[in-house]
Amino acid sequence: MEVLTSYDVSPHFYYGTSRNRSTEVLNSSNTNFHGVYTSIQTQVSGLPNEIVIDILSRVPAKALMQFKSVCKHWLFLIKQDPKLIDLHFIHSKSRPNFLYIDPAPEKGILHTSLIASFVESKTFQQSISCAEIVEASTGGEDEEVEAFVSKVRITEDKWFPYSEVLEPVNGLVCFVDQKTHAIRVYNASTREATPWVISTLLAEENHKLMADKSTMKIKSHSTPIYRFGFDPEKKEHKVFCFWRLLTRREQHCHHSLERSEYESWEALTVGSDTKWRRINAVPNENNQINIAEVLPPAYSNCRQVYVDGTIYWSNKEYYWDQWGTTNRDDPDVIVAFDVGTEKYRLIPIPSFILEEPRDEEYRLPIDILVLGGHVALLYRMEPYVVKLWMLDDGAGKKLENCRGNKSNWSTEIIELPFYCDNRVGGFGIAGSTDKIIFECRGCNNSVSFTCLYSYDRKKKTCKRIEMDGVSSFTRCSRRTLVTTFTESLFHV
């Protein structure tokens, strides 16, 4: 573990509409911090340890990072006490924050929608924005907006380069460097990060061929697919890497539509594994069906989602399905990968969802998301209408879902104030069941951007989102992240 230093303009996390008085004092530029810490320690030193833990668990992570200097006991509690870490995370779930990570472009290079040109950029700096959500209005009802009040942190010039960033899990963000096949995990609240851990799978596979004096070489059919999740039983965060491989001569350049020959899967337990380990790509005991293509399309735009120890993804996506890069003979399913057992289940999507009357162009879901602990599929029905199908895959229902139980699905219709096509996506607000953030993606002068809308499921209202007066966000391929997260003290 290492701590990434940065300019001291990091996010201030305030809970609720009014700031805690002690936090205000701590963030005052005229405050003598040593005096404040001494005062705080004096006031709580006589309290039982359980009460101290309860108090600290309600304090924002930024303040806790400062409180580590109060005394050795508090340093131990904040960094190592499992009760405080777990309780702090429980309290944080009710106060989700917005997270926006955007690489600053190299001088003279414009952010474009072309993945290849952007990946080649030598950018090191990132803009990391964390924000709280507040209600705001600029006038009439039609002009209402939901605002994110943001505090932006710009990383140092030599932070680190990367080519992909995964959805956060428990406040942790996983960065991927596809050039070296390496990952590092970063806590957005505490700023701790792991070292880069590089996969040696390709080198090991090719070493075997060299030992047999073969003229062939193992190649990666496409960029590996990375997934990130958490095992709640063992309380371990894990990163998974799924490879599609083929054996060809050294000079052979395979076509993008050429199928891979075999797969190899790897896993890395954050904080304990120092190198990747191989795992078997096998279904668990609840699985009822088999398909040829378990992995999603190699360049799928659909996000991974994680909930309650399981990572979910769709085995098909419209754009790549049209090109024939998924197996058309396979049924449409949701792949449910259990982080603890490192095995998968296949959940068939019911026929009453697949056979709904809609344009053939939108036969497949345009996104997958999580709402209140339920995995959900988002389908485009009409130009301004989407349909949400939610699955209850909780304890006791996993076997039912693998068998195709239809009663665990529920649905609702959502009317949007903007035109919906394949560039529209959505994600749930961490810990919330009532609100969905919709992304409306576009391109202007070769620059990709995203406009955000907040949809209230109870009120059935949809508001534009602004962050400090900004109504759109740069969307630079897989290196940009726009989502919500729950702050935590989890170690990396």
ChimeraX attribute file (.defattr): number of C-alpha atoms within 10 A of each C-alpha:
attribute: neighborCount
match mode: 1-to-1
recipient: residues
	/A:1	14
	/A:2	11
	/A:3	13
	/A:4	16
	/A:5	11
	/A:6	14
	/A:7	9
	/A:8	10
	/A:9	11
	/A:10	20
	/A:11	19
	/A:12	19
	/A:13	22
	/A:14	19
	/A:15	17
	/A:16	11
	/A:17	9
	/A:18	7
	/A:19	11
	/A:20	13
	/A:21	8
	/A:22	12
	/A:23	16
	/A:24	12
	/A:25	14
	/A:26	17
	/A:27	12
	/A:28	10
	/A:29	9
	/A:30	8
	/A:31	12
	/A:32	11
	/A:33	18
	/A:34	11
	/A:35	10
	/A:36	15
	/A:37	18
	/A:38	12
	/A:39	13
	/A:40	14
	/A:41	15
	/A:42	11
	/A:43	10
	/A:44	13
	/A:45	11
	/A:46	9
	/A:47	10
	/A:48	9
	/A:49	12
	/A:50	10
	/A:51	11
	/A:52	16
	/A:53	19
	/A:54	14
	/A:55	13
	/A:56	20
	/A:57	23
	/A:58	17
	/A:59	20
	/A:60	21
	/A:61	25
	/A:62	18
	/A:63	17
	/A:64	21
	/A:65	16
	/A:66	13
	/A:67	20
	/A:68	17
	/A:69	14
	/A:70	18
	/A:71	12
	/A:72	9
	/A:73	10
	/A:74	19
	/A:75	17
	/A:76	11
	/A:77	18
	/A:78	23
	/A:79	17
	/A:80	14
	/A:81	13
	/A:82	13
	/A:83	15
	/A:84	22
	/A:85	20
	/A:86	15
	/A:87	17
	/A:88	25
	/A:89	22
	/A:90	16
	/A:91	17
	/A:92	25
	/A:93	17
	/A:94	13
	/A:95	21
	/A:96	21
	/A:97	24
	/A:98	20
	/A:99	22
	/A:100	18
	/A:101	21
	/A:102	20
	/A:103	23
	/A:104	17
	/A:105	16
	/A:106	14
	/A:107	9
	/A:108	6
	/A:109	13
	/A:110	14
	/A:111	22
	/A:112	20
	/A:113	20
	/A:114	13
	/A:115	14
	/A:116	10
	/A:117	12
	/A:118	21
	/A:119	20
	/A:120	10
	/A:121	18
	/A:122	14
	/A:123	20
	/A:124	17
	/A:125	19
	/A:126	22
	/A:127	16
	/A:128	20
	/A:129	22
	/A:130	25
	/A:131	23
	/A:132	23
	/A:133	19
	/A:134	12
	/A:135	11
	/A:136	15
	/A:137	13
	/A:138	9
	/A:139	9
	/A:140	7
	/A:141	9
	/A:142	11
	/A:143	11
	/A:144	16
	/A:145	21
	/A:146	20
	/A:147	23
	/A:148	22
	/A:149	17
	/A:150	23
	/A:151	17
	/A:152	18
	/A:153	18
	/A:154	20
	/A:155	22
	/A:156	15
	/A:157	12
	/A:158	10
	/A:159	15
	/A:160	16
	/A:161	18
	/A:162	23
	/A:163	18
	/A:164	18
	/A:165	21
	/A:166	21
	/A:167	22
	/A:168	25
	/A:169	22
	/A:170	22
	/A:171	23
	/A:172	29
	/A:173	19
	/A:174	23
	/A:175	22
	/A:176	23
	/A:177	19
	/A:178	17
	/A:179	11
	/A:180	13
	/A:181	18
	/A:182	18
	/A:183	24
	/A:184	21
	/A:185	28
	/A:186	24
	/A:187	24
	/A:188	25
	/A:189	23
	/A:190	22
	/A:191	18
	/A:192	19
	/A:193	21
	/A:194	20
	/A:195	16
	/A:196	18
	/A:197	20
	/A:198	17
	/A:199	19
	/A:200	14
	/A:201	18
	/A:202	15
	/A:203	11
	/A:204	12
	/A:205	13
	/A:206	17
	/A:207	14
	/A:208	13
	/A:209	15
	/A:210	13
	/A:211	8
	/A:212	9
	/A:213	9
	/A:214	11
	/A:215	10
	/A:216	15
	/A:217	20
	/A:218	20
	/A:219	22
	/A:220	16
	/A:221	23
	/A:222	17
	/A:223	14
	/A:224	19
	/A:225	18
	/A:226	23
	/A:227	23
	/A:228	25
	/A:229	30
	/A:230	24
	/A:231	18
	/A:232	13
	/A:233	9
	/A:234	8
	/A:235	11
	/A:236	19
	/A:237	25
	/A:238	23
	/A:239	20
	/A:240	22
	/A:241	22
	/A:242	19
	/A:243	24
	/A:244	20
	/A:245	19
	/A:246	18
	/A:247	17
	/A:248	14
	/A:249	12
	/A:250	11
	/A:251	8
	/A:252	11
	/A:253	10
	/A:254	15
	/A:255	8
	/A:256	11
	/A:257	12
	/A:258	11
	/A:259	16
	/A:260	17
	/A:261	10
	/A:262	11
	/A:263	15
	/A:264	15
	/A:265	20
	/A:266	20
	/A:267	23
	/A:268	22
	/A:269	19
	/A:270	20
	/A:271	16
	/A:272	11
	/A:273	12
	/A:274	14
	/A:275	15
	/A:276	20
	/A:277	16
	/A:278	13
	/A:279	16
	/A:280	12
	/A:281	15
	/A:282	11
	/A:283	19
	/A:284	15
	/A:285	10
	/A:286	15
	/A:287	19
	/A:288	17
	/A:289	15
	/A:290	12
	/A:291	14
	/A:292	11
	/A:293	16
	/A:294	21
	/A:295	18
	/A:296	21
	/A:297	23
	/A:298	18
	/A:299	14
	/A:300	16
	/A:301	19
	/A:302	20
	/A:303	18
	/A:304	21
	/A:305	23
	/A:306	27
	/A:307	19
	/A:308	16
	/A:309	19
	/A:310	25
	/A:311	20
	/A:312	26
	/A:313	24
	/A:314	26
	/A:315	23
	/A:316	26
	/A:317	23
	/A:318	20
	/A:319	18
	/A:320	17
	/A:321	15
	/A:322	11
	/A:323	9
	/A:324	14
	/A:325	20
	/A:326	23
	/A:327	16
	/A:328	13
	/A:329	9
	/A:330	14
	/A:331	18
	/A:332	21
	/A:333	20
	/A:334	22
	/A:335	20
	/A:336	25
	/A:337	22
	/A:338	21
	/A:339	26
	/A:340	18
	/A:341	12
	/A:342	20
	/A:343	18
	/A:344	22
	/A:345	27
	/A:346	29
	/A:347	27
	/A:348	19
	/A:349	21
	/A:350	15
	/A:351	11
	/A:352	9
	/A:353	16
	/A:354	14
	/A:355	9
	/A:356	11
	/A:357	10
	/A:358	13
	/A:359	10
	/A:360	8
	/A:361	12
	/A:362	17
	/A:363	18
	/A:364	20
	/A:365	22
	/A:366	23
	/A:367	24
	/A:368	25
	/A:369	26
	/A:370	25
	/A:371	20
	/A:372	17
	/A:373	20
	/A:374	18
	/A:375	26
	/A:376	25
	/A:377	23
	/A:378	22
	/A:379	26
	/A:380	25
	/A:381	20
	/A:382	15
	/A:383	12
	/A:384	14
	/A:385	17
	/A:386	20
	/A:387	18
	/A:388	19
	/A:389	19
	/A:390	22
	/A:391	23
	/A:392	17
	/A:393	22
	/A:394	14
	/A:395	8
	/A:396	8
	/A:397	14
	/A:398	18
	/A:399	17
	/A:400	16
	/A:401	26
	/A:402	21
	/A:403	16
	/A:404	17
	/A:405	16
	/A:406	15
	/A:407	10
	/A:408	14
	/A:409	18
	/A:410	12
	/A:411	14
	/A:412	10
	/A:413	14
	/A:414	19
	/A:415	17
	/A:416	18
	/A:417	12
	/A:418	12
	/A:419	12
	/A:420	21
	/A:421	20
	/A:422	17
	/A:423	14
	/A:424	21
	/A:425	24
	/A:426	24
	/A:427	23
	/A:428	25
	/A:429	24
	/A:430	26
	/A:431	19
	/A:432	16
	/A:433	16
	/A:434	15
	/A:435	22
	/A:436	21
	/A:437	22
	/A:438	22
	/A:439	22
	/A:440	20
	/A:441	20
	/A:442	17
	/A:443	13
	/A:444	9
	/A:445	7
	/A:446	12
	/A:447	15
	/A:448	18
	/A:449	20
	/A:450	20
	/A:451	19
	/A:452	23
	/A:453	24
	/A:454	22
	/A:455	23
	/A:456	16
	/A:457	15
	/A:458	9
	/A:459	9
	/A:460	13
	/A:461	15
	/A:462	23
	/A:463	24
	/A:464	20
	/A:465	24
	/A:466	21
	/A:467	20
	/A:468	12
	/A:469	10
	/A:470	11
	/A:471	15
	/A:472	18
	/A:473	20
	/A:474	23
	/A:475	24
	/A:476	21
	/A:477	21
	/A:478	16
	/A:479	21
	/A:480	20
	/A:481	23
	/A:482	20
	/A:483	19
	/A:484	23
	/A:485	26
	/A:486	25
	/A:487	29
	/A:488	25
	/A:489	28
	/A:490	23
	/A:491	20
	/A:492	22
